[in-house]
Amino acid sequence: MAMSNNGGGVGVLLQQKEKVDQSTLLLPVTTYRKASSNMFISKEKEEDMLIWMFKFAPRKKLGMLLLCFVSIAVTLWILYVGKGEEVTQEFSPIWSVGFMTNSTVESSGYSPASVDEMKTQEFNHSLANDEMKITINNDKRITAQPPPLAPIYFTGYALLPGNPCEKFTLPPPPADKKRTGPRPCPVCYLPVEEAIALMPKSPSYSPVVKNLTYIREENSTRSEFGGSVFGGYPSLKQRLESYDIKESMAVHCGFVKGEKPGRNTGFDIDNSDLVDMDQCRGVLVASAIFGAYDLIQQPKNISDFSKKNACFFMFVDEQTERFLKSSSDLDDNKRIGLWRIVVVHNLPYTDPRRNGKVALLFHKEMHDNHVFQVPKLLLHRLFPNVQYSLWVDGKLELVVDPYQILERFLWRKNASFAISRHYRRFDVFVEADANKAAAKYDNASIDFQVDFYKREGLTPYSEAKLPITSDVPEGCVVIREHIPISNLFTCLWFNEVDRFTSRDQISFSTVRDKIMSKTNWTLNMFWDCERRNFVVQVLHFLLHLHLLPTLFLNVSIYFFSSSLFDVFRDDAILNAAFANPTFVKNL
């Protein structure tokens, strides 16, 4: 009888253990129910259980006793957890995930349940510098918002093996004793179709600076140290801060007054022209002629694709506009061939050395400034939607497709800025002396600028600067991509021109070196003979027959002066012309 009772007790205990084990194993995935009153154990049942357990103790069933304690502990834990609200097995969460850097982003998922019935659990997890926040809601759907994709940048490419341009090298200059001075040299361009196909689909990386904005000053105060109403009067402290390269920057960059560049800013442009300029995207070719000094040269060898997709804009002043209308070259659509003509009103500078080119023999002051600084250096402000630009001085004729030029000097070199080095001078001090000797600007202003740079640390060029091969550019052609770092470079370059002299060759290396010292940005300075391969200079003296009387008068005054030859000694075409007795006789 005792054995029977004992066996029955063990059987009941084993059955109870099996049930408890099954419920324990299914706990994480099965339904949890709220605890009710009938689930609590009464005091009488607890006493019977204790008597029942001690009944086995004298029989040394210690293993079974321990099993009882475990079962009781599990039962009590179930009762405690069961007090919560009911959760069904069909529970499936919605995850709404937001990623950010150095900040907190609040995000929540959507659930059809009412707000009162909705309870969320938030898990904050720190991943390096990124913080992820997950919100889980009761629902039968699951959604996930992926983190934002990292920006994609153009990183260059290599020409395919066997491409003729892969191992192309410049041949030695021809041994022609009759022809001295600069000349064009061969350049290996890809076919137009291949160059177009290689146009980057994404912008180049901009080191450090990512957001660039421009300072406006409606009521600027004239400074003792350079500046202008058009470019503002930044203090020396602001100049110093502009070279402290940061991720977000605000700098002076011309057009400090008015609503937008070209509208009540000085260098004013008609609204219809501004609309067309805003619509220009992709590739831009730009030039300028002021004072009716040059004749407009039509680009040659331009592909049908470029004629359709690239923009060709020519800036002229009112004097040049009158000349174009009198010559019947300007049609009703404001076009001359490929060029879209934009008339500029209210020129920002009264000093002709800053406004642009002033013909040496047509002006009382002797200058050889062939660059209108505003459109040359601030194209990104005039054309906010352009990706690449090619500036060509008004005296030059473009003879190669712009996509081929961009591929050769920007994309193939993985550069965002390209300019040719001066064909003979590569030292700023030598360049300054040449400008003074040629009377291109007053000597005191040039000396002041060079001395200022010298106190800042400017030294003569030497091999210690390699791989930088020159400190002096030939600025009549500028090839660039419009990204924040290259835009910053031209803004600061313009500010130096605006503060000191308009001889931009003197200030170029100072701006370049200051930016390069704070970033890993580099630019491509290619051989000047390569520049002469895709642009051809037209002789100014043979263009303006309507100005011949003035020309004859000034030639008679200045022709035999040494300063005249100083001005022309850098121009191979003029040197050759004046060396020809027939040309001189005809003058």
Disulfide bonds with the S-S distance in Angstrom:
Cys165-Cys188 1.94
Cys185-Cys529 2.14
Cys253-Cys491 2.03
Cys280-Cys311 2.27
